Amino acid sequence: MFDDLYFEDSYEVVEEWNSSKLTVTVYPIPAKSKLTFKVDHVENYPILVELFDLNGKSLFRSKFNEDDLFEVGVDSFNPGLYIYHLTNIDTGQQASGKFIVTD
């Protein structure tokens, strides 16, 4: 009755890529004098970098062109917790996170 059955194993791999987010590495944390941002897999520039205090006050805003590694001086910031927000102006991709500044 089942002599003509044939089973085959097959696997399908689906790799997800979230196109709405930038992949960012931020270091050192905690920061003392400068904060380094490394943005992975960027095809279009510029990248807008914004830094805020916890009250939402903008402390830094600048565009970076043609470089996936850039530094921002934070030596004038008081010790504490801050927020970064990066936006690829061309594609709308974004990334946000927190960082700490120490003495």
Number of C-alpha atoms within 10 A of each C-alpha: 4 5 5 5 6 6 5 4 4 5 5 5 5 6 6 6 7 9 11 12 16 21 17 18 12 18 14 15 14 16 19 18 15 17 20 16 19 15 18 12 10 16 11 12 17 19 25 16 21 17 23 17 17 12 8 10 10 13 14 14 14 13 14 15 12 11 12 17 14 14 13 15 13 18 15 10 17 14 15 13 15 19 19 20 15 25 20 22 14 11 17 13 17 19 16 16 12 15 17 17 21 15 11
